[in-house]
Each structure stands twice: as structure tokens, then as C-alpha cells.
Amino acid sequence: MAERLKESSPEMQDLESTTVKIFRTAAVVKGGRRFSFAALVVVGDHRGRVGLGYGKAPGVPAAIEKAQKEARKNLVSITLLGATIPHPVDSRFGAAHVRLVPAAPGTGVIAGGTVRAVLELAGVRDCLTKSYGSNNQKNLCKATVRGLALLQSKERVAELRGVEIEPTEVEERIAQGEKYAPIVRSERAKAPVSTAKDSRGQNRGRGRGKPRGSVGPRAAQAAPVPTDTQAPAGEASPPTQTDAPEQQPGTAPEAPTA
């Protein structure tokens, strides 16, 4: 994972570093084994500058710090064409051989972990790669940086040759890819917000209890239902049970008096 470097100068503020590999060596001494560590670090700003550093120290953090300092000293500027390289290039370092080929937009970086670290920090987002020969990580990184340094733009080549160069195949592929590329909006689409109100949460406090003054379903069933006792005008009210005298159990009903 890339790590952003803290620099005071404005030119070095956007630099990020990636540790490619940590090497460990052991020296056998009289008292046992003495370990030493070495770090291979790539530094870049994703905008056409990349550098490679190698540092050794008794500890891993010190080795990485030394490698980052050396990588900042070895920064080189490369020529890019959009998100890819302007033309294919072959480079060698020792027994390592790396070939870089430009790709259409959306292809991505098709490479191994070592070559990918250099290309991504250099700002290359679309590229095809192939390595031959040795897979030594130090030689692969150096061969990749050397190949990126050999890149030249079409304008520079036309100026050196004194001729006018027609649009290259790489430019045509980039134009065709941008034509059919999906439109990416900078603003994120907002999710629709529901305007419906939840009737269960109305007039509620902080807890989950019922609002004050509310009556539950059981209390509503047990509550007496009010009735209209007044009869309409011109009609006699029907007798109620309270008008008749109470009858004791085991006694005969009383006869009405004249």
C-alpha cells in the first residue's frame, strides 16, 4: 500500500512511496547470528515522476527511511500520453528484460507486483507489460524505470527529425476509447427520501411507550358506552329494570294494586 511522504518543500509534498520488498541477511558471529535488513522502495507522485531507492540498516524502519531518501534523490520525469505511454518500449537491466506496450482507456495495468508498483506511482493507469529472463525484483524495477525514461512524445520526435508526424495508432485508440467510455459524474447521486410519515412514531417521546392520554385496545373495550336516555318528544320512555322493585329469591311476585 502506498504511503504519503511528509515533505516541507512544495515540490515533494505529493510524493508517495511503496515498499516492494524487504530483504533479510544474517552474519554468523561468535555470539550467534547478526541480522541486517534491506528495503527496496519506489517513490512517485502519480503525475509523471518516479524514483527507485535501496537502503540497508539493522532495523526495518531505518532501512525503509534510507531507501525513501535515496529514491527522492533519484526522481526522474517521464513522458505520458493521457493515462498510458506514447509508444512501446523495451528495456533491459542485467538479465531482466521488460517490454511496455500502451493500452486503450479502461484496460488497467496488466503487470506483476514489481512492475505494477513502478507504473502506478509513475501515473500509468493503462498499460500492457511482459517480462523476460530474470525475475529478480531489483533488476525488474531498474529495467522498468529505465524503460519509462526512454519514452518520448510525438512532438519531441517531430522536432528532432524536422518532419510532421500524423496521428499515431495509440492516439486513435485513446480517442476511440474516450468516445465509448461511460460518463462519470463527479457528484454522487442522492438516494430518494421517503416523505411518508410513520403513524407509529407520532407524538412519542424518547422511549417506546405510548403517548400520554392514549387508551389501549383492552381499556377501550372495557369502557362503558354512553347511551342517550332521553326519549323523543311525544313518546313515553320504556321502563327500565331499575323501576321495578327487587324480588327476593323464594318469594312470589306481588300482585299489582288497583
C-alpha positions in Angstrom: 0.0 0.0 0.0 1.3 3.5 -0.9 2.4 5.7 1.9 2.3 9.5 1.6 5.6 11.2 2.5 5.8 14.3 4.7 7.9 16.9 3.0 8.4 20.6 3.6 9.1 21.6 0.1 6.1 22.1 -2.2 7.7 20.0 -5.0 7.9 16.9 -2.7 4.5 17.2 -1.0 2.6 14.9 -3.4 5.1 12.0 -3.2 4.0 8.6 -2.2 6.2 5.5 -1.5 5.6 1.8 -1.8 7.9 -0.8 -0.3 8.5 -3.5 -3.0 10.3 -6.0 -0.8 12.3 -6.3 2.5 15.5 -8.4 2.3 17.0 -10.0 5.4 20.6 -11.2 5.7 22.3 -12.9 8.6 26.0 -12.8 9.5 27.3 -15.6 11.8 29.5 -14.2 14.5 31.0 -15.6 17.7 27.9 -14.9 19.8 25.3 -16.1 17.2 23.8 -14.5 14.1 23.6 -10.8 13.4 20.6 -9.8 11.2 20.6 -6.9 8.8 17.7 -5.7 6.7 17.5 -4.0 3.3 14.4 -2.3 1.7 13.6 -1.7 -2.0 11.3 1.3 -2.2 9.6 3.1 -5.1 8.6 6.8 -4.8 6.3 8.7 -7.2 3.6 11.4 -7.5 1.2 9.7 -10.0 1.9 12.5 -12.4 5.0 11.6 -14.3 7.7 11.4 -11.6 9.1 8.2 -10.2 12.3 7.1 -8.4 13.8 3.9 -7.0 15.8 3.6 -3.8 17.6 0.8 -1.9 18.7 1.1 1.7 20.2 -1.2 4.4 20.1 -0.9 8.2 20.0 -3.1 11.3 16.2 -2.4 11.6 13.4 -2.4 9.0 12.1 1.1 9.7 15.6 2.6 9.3 16.1 0.6 6.1 12.9 1.9 4.6 13.7 5.5 5.6 17.1 5.3 3.9 15.6 3.8 0.8 13.0 6.6 0.6 15.7 9.3 0.9 17.7 7.7 -1.9 14.5 7.3 -4.1 13.8 11.0 -3.7 17.2 11.8 -5.0 16.8 9.5 -8.0 13.5 11.0 -9.2 13.1 11.1 -13.0 10.4 12.7 -15.1 8.7 10.5 -17.8 6.5 11.3 -20.8 2.9 10.1 -20.6 0.1 10.2 -23.1 -3.0 10.6 -21.0 -3.2 7.6 -18.7 -0.9 5.4 -20.9 2.6 5.6 -22.5 3.1 7.1 -26.0 4.7 4.1 -27.7 6.0 0.6 -26.9 9.4 0.3 -25.3 11.9 -2.4 -24.4 14.4 -2.1 -21.7 17.0 -4.3 -20.0 18.9 -4.3 -16.8 21.2 -7.2 -16.2 19.4 -10.4 -17.1 15.9 -8.8 -16.7 14.0 -7.7 -19.8 10.8 -5.7 -19.7 8.5 -4.7 -22.5 5.9 -2.0 -22.1 3.0 -1.6 -24.5 0.4 1.2 -24.5 -3.3 0.2 -24.0 -6.7 1.7 -24.6 -8.5 3.5 -21.8 -10.1 1.2 -19.2 -7.6 -1.7 -19.7 -5.7 -1.1 -16.5 -2.2 -2.1 -15.6 -1.6 -5.7 -16.7 1.7 -6.5 -14.8 3.2 -8.3 -11.9 3.6 -6.8 -8.5 7.1 -5.5 -9.0 6.5 -3.7 -12.4 3.0 -2.6 -11.3 4.4 -0.7 -8.3 6.6 1.4 -10.5 4.0 2.1 -13.2 1.2 3.1 -10.8 3.4 5.6 -8.9 4.5 7.0 -12.2 0.9 7.7 -13.2 0.4 5.0 -15.8 -3.1 3.5 -15.5 -3.5 1.7 -18.8 -0.5 -0.5 -19.9 0.4 -4.0 -21.1 3.6 -5.5 -19.8 5.7 -8.6 -20.3 8.9 -9.6 -18.5 11.5 -12.0 -19.9 14.6 -13.6 -18.4 15.4 -13.0 -14.8 12.6 -12.2 -12.3 14.9 -10.5 -9.8 12.9 -7.7 -8.2 15.8 -5.2 -8.1 16.6 -5.7 -11.8 12.9 -5.6 -12.8 12.4 -2.3 -11.0 15.5 -0.8 -12.6 14.6 -2.1 -16.1 11.1 -0.6 -15.7 12.4 2.8 -14.6 14.9 2.8 -17.5 12.2 2.0 -20.0 10.0 4.8 -18.7 12.9 7.2 -19.0 13.3 6.3 -22.7 9.8 7.4 -23.6 9.4 10.4 -26.0 6.4 12.4 -27.1 5.4 12.7 -30.7 6.1 16.5 -30.7 9.7 15.8 -29.4 10.3 13.3 -32.2 8.9 15.6 -34.9 11.1 18.4 -33.6 14.2 16.2 -33.7 13.5 14.8 -37.2 12.2 18.1 -38.6 9.1 16.4 -40.1 5.4 16.4 -39.3 4.1 13.2 -37.8 0.5 12.0 -38.4 -1.7 10.9 -35.5 -0.3 7.6 -34.2 -2.2 4.4 -33.6 -2.1 5.0 -29.8 -3.8 8.4 -30.2 -6.5 6.8 -32.3 -7.1 4.1 -29.8 -7.3 6.6 -27.0 -9.8 8.8 -28.9 -11.9 5.8 -29.7 -11.9 4.6 -26.1 -12.9 8.0 -24.8 -15.7 8.1 -27.3 -17.3 5.0 -25.9 -16.3 5.4 -22.3 -19.1 5.8 -19.8 -19.8 9.2 -18.4 -18.5 9.5 -14.8 -20.3 12.2 -12.8 -18.4 13.9 -10.1 -21.4 14.3 -7.8 -22.8 11.2 -6.2 -26.5 10.6 -6.8 -28.6 11.1 -3.8 -30.9 8.3 -2.7 -34.7 9.2 -2.8 -36.0 10.3 0.5 -39.4 8.9 1.7 -41.9 11.7 2.6 -44.4 9.3 4.2 -44.9 9.7 7.9 -44.8 6.8 10.2 -48.0 6.9 12.3 -46.5 4.7 14.9 -43.9 7.2 15.8 -46.1 10.3 16.1 -46.2 12.2 19.4 -43.8 9.8 21.0 -41.1 10.7 23.5 -37.6 9.3 23.9 -38.9 5.9 25.0 -41.1 3.3 23.2 -44.1 3.9 25.4 -47.5 5.2 24.3 -48.3 8.9 24.3 -49.9 10.4 27.3 -53.7 10.2 27.4 -53.9 7.3 25.0 -56.1 4.3 25.7 -55.2 0.8 24.8 -57.4 -1.7 22.9 -58.4 -3.6 26.1 -59.3 -0.4 28.0 -61.4 0.8 25.1 -63.4 -2.5 25.1 -64.0 -2.4 28.9 -65.0 1.3 29.0 -68.8 1.8 29.1 -70.5 3.1 26.0 -72.7 6.2 26.7 -76.4 5.9 25.7 -79.0 8.5 25.1 -81.6 8.1 27.9 -83.8 11.0 26.8 -86.7 9.8 24.6 -88.1 11.9 21.7 -90.9 14.3 22.3 -94.4 12.7 22.3 -93.2 9.2 23.2 -93.1 7.5 26.6 -89.8 6.3 27.8 -89.6 2.5 28.1 -89.5 1.1 31.5 -86.1 0.1 32.9 -85.1 -2.6 35.3 -84.4 0.0 38.0 -88.2 1.0 38.0 -89.4 -2.5 39.1 -88.9 -3.4 42.8 -86.3 -6.1 43.5 -87.6 -9.6 44.1 -86.2 -11.7 46.8 -85.4 -15.3 45.9 -88.0 -17.9 47.1 -91.0 -15.4 47.2 -94.0 -15.0 44.9 -94.3 -11.9 42.9 -96.6 -9.2 44.3 -99.9 -8.5 42.5 -100.3 -5.0 41.2 -102.7 -2.8 43.2 -105.7 -1.1 41.6 
